[in-house]
Amino acid sequence: MGLDDFLACRIPGTEVHLGMSRKLFAACERLREEDLAIAQRTPGLRAEDQPADDQELSEDAQEEQRLTQRRIFRERQEEARPRLRPLLRHAYDRGATSDWSDLLRRRQEPELDLESDGGLLEAVTPETYLAVSRYGLPPARA
């Protein structure tokens, strides 16, 4: 496992750096594509596709509408699950033998930020990377 095995980035507005392997990235990308395909077949049902509150409906009616839409979308996801498992496994396996340039849509290698000041607390598994700035942590209690 080397630096080029992970795509890692600081989450904006936080002191957290998160990364993933090529295999995990490929599987997540495929899952995102499938989620978007479900959303296109069921427009307006994902939480992020919901319009602002409808002023003509009561709060209870709006909440009921949101819950119904989310339930329908989750049902579509569950229906797709048996078909998705082999697709995600294939994407995961493909990620192991692919270069980042093959996996990224912009078709360029990710830039590595090696300018760390050594102030990161890091954890790595074969598929994930997590780092938190030690300077962003709250002070220890006495």
C-alpha positions in Angstrom: 0.0 0.0 0.0 1.5 3.3 -1.1 0.4 6.9 -1.3 -1.0 6.4 -4.8 -3.4 3.7 -3.5 -5.7 6.3 -1.9 -7.6 9.3 -3.0 -7.7 11.5 0.1 -9.0 15.0 0.7 -9.8 17.3 3.6 -13.5 17.7 4.1 -14.2 21.4 3.7 -15.0 23.3 6.9 -13.4 20.6 9.1 -10.1 19.3 10.2 -10.9 15.8 8.9 -9.1 14.2 6.0 -10.9 11.2 4.4 -9.7 8.8 1.8 -10.5 5.6 0.1 -8.8 3.0 -2.0 -9.3 2.6 -5.8 -11.4 -0.5 -5.1 -13.7 1.3 -2.7 -13.9 4.4 -4.9 -14.9 2.3 -7.9 -17.6 0.6 -6.0 -18.9 3.9 -4.5 -18.9 5.5 -7.9 -20.9 2.6 -9.4 -23.4 2.8 -6.5 -23.8 6.5 -7.1 -24.5 5.9 -10.8 -27.2 3.3 -9.9 -28.7 5.6 -7.3 -29.0 8.4 -9.9 -30.6 5.9 -12.3 -33.2 5.0 -9.7 -33.8 8.8 -9.1 -34.3 9.3 -12.8 -36.9 6.5 -12.9 -38.7 8.0 -9.8 -38.2 11.8 -10.1 -38.6 13.9 -7.0 -38.5 11.1 -4.5 -34.9 11.5 -3.1 -34.6 13.7 0.0 -32.2 16.0 -1.9 -34.6 16.4 -4.8 -37.4 17.6 -2.6 -38.6 21.2 -3.2 -38.8 23.7 -0.4 -41.8 23.4 2.0 -45.1 23.6 0.2 -46.9 26.5 1.9 -50.3 25.0 0.9 -49.9 21.9 3.0 -49.8 21.7 6.8 -46.5 20.7 8.5 -48.0 17.3 9.3 -49.1 16.8 5.6 -45.7 17.9 4.4 -43.9 15.5 6.7 -46.3 12.7 5.6 -45.5 13.5 2.0 -41.8 13.4 2.6 -42.0 10.1 4.5 -44.1 8.5 1.7 -41.6 9.7 -1.0 -38.6 8.4 1.0 -40.4 5.1 1.5 -41.1 4.7 -2.2 -37.5 5.5 -3.0 -36.1 3.1 -0.4 -38.4 0.4 -1.9 -36.9 1.0 -5.3 -33.4 0.7 -3.8 -34.4 -2.6 -2.2 -35.8 -3.9 -5.4 -32.5 -3.1 -7.1 -30.3 -4.7 -4.4 -30.0 -8.2 -5.9 -29.0 -6.7 -9.3 -26.6 -4.3 -7.7 -24.5 -6.7 -5.6 -22.7 -8.3 -8.6 -22.3 -4.9 -10.3 -20.7 -3.4 -7.2 -18.5 -6.5 -6.7 -17.3 -6.2 -10.4 -16.6 -2.5 -9.9 -14.7 -3.2 -6.7 -12.6 -5.8 -8.4 -12.0 -3.6 -11.4 -10.7 -0.9 -9.1 -7.9 -3.1 -7.9 -6.4 -3.3 -11.4 -7.3 0.2 -12.6 -5.3 3.4 -12.5 -6.8 6.5 -10.9 -6.9 8.1 -14.4 -9.2 5.2 -15.4 -11.5 5.7 -12.5 -11.8 9.5 -12.3 -14.1 11.2 -14.8 -11.7 14.1 -15.3 -9.1 11.6 -16.5 -6.2 13.0 -14.6 -4.2 11.7 -11.7 -5.1 13.1 -8.3 -2.7 15.6 -6.8 -1.1 14.5 -3.6 -0.8 16.9 -0.8 2.4 16.0 0.9 2.9 19.3 2.7 1.6 17.9 6.0 3.1 19.5 9.1 2.9 16.3 11.0 0.0 17.4 13.0 -2.4 14.7 11.7 -3.6 11.7 13.7 -4.0 9.0 11.0 -5.7 5.7 10.7 -5.5 3.4 7.7 -7.2 0.2 6.7 -6.7 -1.6 3.4 -9.6 0.3 2.0 -9.9 3.6 4.0 -7.9 6.4 5.3 -8.9 8.9 8.0 -6.9 11.7 9.5 -7.8 14.4 12.1 -5.7 17.4 12.8 -4.4 17.1 16.4 -4.7 20.9 16.6 -8.5 20.8 15.8 -9.2 18.5 18.7 -10.7 19.9 22.0 -8.3 20.1 24.9 -8.2 17.0 27.2 -10.0 17.3 30.5 -7.9 17.4 33.6 
